[in-house]
């Protein structure tokens, strides 16, 4: 059994989501052989020294406990937690994976993505994404104190929420041509991604090849995951 989750946006501002995460880790996640977190585990991550926060360390400890239960955990960066690095990975006993990431389940090939790179109509966001993934920018931001980075993260989050109010739903969704290009480049697998907060399974044809695009749930007051088993394939679950 394999689980896929994304867009938990864990933060002190949303204790109900933290509670759902705790229930999930203590329950359903224990039955999985592997868990893939496809970005935005945290609402913001200012750097691995944020582990001094007991809540952040608690998340790492909870994920690490899955290793003791025999579940491998893999994490892909999202647009909110792109500064997660080896320190958090070691504390949580997880493996960082690139975006995109290929995966074979049974006889079917898949490609895993956070999903933000597919939203190419949002030109302003794509410029921001390119900036924060620049190694020089990362070195500069991490040279600041943790307090400074926390303040910057709060400002960026506020600006992001304001910007969303001015953007159409279509601009913030994936671009069809970008999806087709990603699937074409990967030899027509099925796609699993998050980011857009629009859970669904879309059937599409790319160059005459039948593909599916699975969009993961965002989390609020309950756990939401996509579950794969050899018997049932992919099914949305929640608790």
C-alpha positions in Angstrom: 0.0 0.0 0.0 1.3 3.4 -1.0 0.0 6.8 0.2 0.2 10.2 -1.4 -0.5 13.5 0.4 0.2 17.2 -0.2 -0.8 20.7 0.9 -1.2 20.2 4.6 0.1 23.7 5.2 0.9 22.9 8.8 1.1 26.0 11.0 0.2 27.2 14.5 -2.6 29.2 12.9 -4.4 25.9 12.0 -4.4 23.6 15.0 -7.2 21.5 13.5 -5.0 20.5 10.6 -2.2 19.6 13.0 -4.7 17.4 14.9 -5.7 15.7 11.7 -2.0 15.1 10.9 -1.5 13.5 14.3 -4.5 11.2 13.8 -3.3 10.2 10.3 0.3 9.4 11.4 -0.9 7.4 14.3 -3.5 5.5 12.3 -3.8 5.1 8.5 -0.2 6.0 7.7 1.0 3.0 9.7 -0.6 0.6 7.2 1.4 2.0 4.3 4.7 0.7 3.0 5.6 4.1 1.6 4.3 7.7 2.0 5.0 10.4 -0.6 4.5 14.0 0.6 4.2 16.1 -2.6 5.0 19.5 -1.2 3.7 22.1 1.2 3.9 20.0 4.3 4.3 23.3 6.1 2.6 26.6 5.4 6.1 28.1 5.5 9.5 26.7 6.3 12.2 29.4 6.9 15.1 26.9 7.2 16.0 23.7 9.1 17.0 25.7 12.2 13.2 26.1 12.6 13.4 22.7 14.3 14.1 24.7 17.5 10.3 25.2 17.5 8.7 22.3 19.5 5.8 22.1 17.0 8.2 21.7 14.1 10.3 19.1 15.9 7.0 17.3 16.8 6.2 17.0 13.1 9.6 15.6 12.4 9.3 13.2 15.3 5.9 12.0 14.1 7.2 11.4 10.6 10.3 9.6 11.9 8.0 7.3 13.9 6.7 5.9 10.6 10.2 4.5 9.9 9.9 2.4 13.1 6.5 1.2 11.8 8.2 0.1 8.5 6.9 3.0 6.3 9.4 4.8 4.0 8.7 8.5 3.7 9.6 10.7 0.7 9.2 14.4 0.5 9.1 16.8 -2.5 9.4 20.5 -2.1 6.3 22.7 -2.6 6.0 26.4 -3.0 5.8 27.0 0.7 8.5 24.6 2.1 11.2 24.8 -0.6 13.8 25.5 2.1 13.5 22.1 3.7 16.9 20.5 3.6 19.0 17.7 4.9 18.6 18.8 8.6 14.8 18.2 8.5 15.2 15.1 6.3 17.5 13.6 8.9 15.3 14.5 11.9 12.2 13.1 10.1 14.1 10.1 8.7 12.7 10.8 5.2 14.2 11.0 1.7 14.0 14.2 -0.3 13.0 13.6 -3.9 13.1 15.9 -7.0 10.2 17.5 -8.8 9.3 15.7 -11.1 9.9 12.2 -9.8 9.1 8.9 -11.7 7.4 6.0 -10.0 6.2 2.6 -11.1 3.1 1.1 -9.4 2.2 -2.3 -10.6 2.3 -2.3 -14.4 1.7 1.5 -14.7 4.2 4.3 -14.8 3.5 7.5 -12.9 5.2 10.9 -12.5 4.9 12.8 -9.2 5.0 16.6 -9.1 4.0 19.3 -6.6 2.1 20.9 -9.5 3.1 24.6 -9.3 5.4 24.3 -12.3 2.4 23.4 -14.4 0.5 26.7 -13.6 2.3 28.5 -16.4 -0.5 31.1 -16.9 0.5 32.6 -13.6 3.5 34.5 -14.9 4.1 36.5 -11.7 4.2 33.3 -9.7 6.5 31.5 -12.1 9.0 34.4 -11.8 8.9 34.1 -8.0 9.4 30.3 -8.3 12.5 30.7 -10.4 13.9 33.3 -8.0 13.5 31.2 -4.8 15.0 28.1 -6.4 18.1 30.0 -7.4 21.0 28.7 -5.3 22.4 32.2 -4.8 19.0 33.4 -3.5 18.9 30.5 -1.1 22.3 31.2 0.3 21.4 34.9 0.8 18.1 34.2 2.6 19.6 31.5 4.8 22.4 33.9 5.8 19.7 36.0 7.6 18.7 35.2 11.2 15.8 32.9 11.9 13.8 35.8 13.2 14.4 37.7 10.0 13.4 34.8 7.9 10.2 34.2 9.9 9.2 37.8 9.3 10.0 37.5 5.5 7.9 34.3 5.4 5.0 36.0 7.0 5.2 38.9 4.6 5.4 36.6 1.6 2.4 34.6 2.8 0.4 37.7 3.2 1.3 39.0 -0.2 0.5 35.6 -1.7 -3.0 35.7 -0.1 -3.6 39.2 -1.4 -2.5 38.3 -4.9 -4.9 35.3 -5.0 -7.8 37.7 -4.6 -6.9 39.4 -7.8 -6.2 36.3 -9.9 -8.8 34.3 -11.8 -9.4 30.6 -10.9 -8.1 29.7 -14.4 -4.8 31.4 -14.0 -4.1 29.6 -10.7 -4.9 26.2 -12.2 -2.6 24.0 -14.3 -2.1 24.9 -18.0 -3.3 22.1 -20.3 -0.3 22.4 -22.6 2.1 22.3 -19.7 0.5 19.1 -18.5 0.7 17.6 -22.0 4.4 18.6 -22.3 5.3 17.0 -18.9 3.5 13.8 -19.8 5.0 13.7 -23.3 8.5 14.2 -21.9 8.0 11.3 -19.4 6.7 8.9 -22.1 3.0 9.3 -21.2 2.7 8.1 -17.6 -0.2 9.0 -15.3 0.4 12.2 -13.2 -0.1 12.7 -9.5 0.2 16.3 -8.1 -1.1 18.8 -5.6 -0.8 22.6 -5.3 -4.1 23.6 -6.9 -6.4 22.3 -4.1 -8.8 20.9 -6.7 -8.9 17.2 -6.0 -10.1 15.1 -8.9 -9.1 12.4 -11.4 -8.9 13.8 -14.9 -8.8 11.6 -18.0 -7.0 13.0 -21.0 -5.4 12.1 -24.3 -1.9 13.2 -25.1 -0.7 12.5 -28.6 -3.2 9.7 -28.8 -2.1 8.2 -25.5 -4.6 7.8 -22.6 -3.3 9.3 -19.4 -4.8 10.3 -16.0 -4.1 13.3 -13.9 -4.7 12.8 -10.2 -5.0 16.0 -8.1 -4.5 15.6 -4.4 -6.6 17.2 -1.7 -5.4 20.1 0.5 -5.9 19.5 4.3 -8.1 21.4 6.7 -9.8 19.6 9.6 -9.3 16.1 8.3 -6.7 13.9 6.7 -6.9 13.4 2.9 -4.8 11.0 1.0 -4.6 9.1 -2.3 -4.1 5.4 -1.7 -2.7 2.8 -4.1 -3.0 -1.0 -3.7 -2.3 -3.7 -6.2 -5.9 -4.8 -5.8 -7.8 -1.5 -6.1 -5.4 0.9 -7.8 -5.7 4.5 -6.8 -8.5 5.6 -4.4 -9.1 8.8 -2.4 -9.4 8.2 1.3 -9.9 10.5 4.3 -10.3 10.3 8.1 
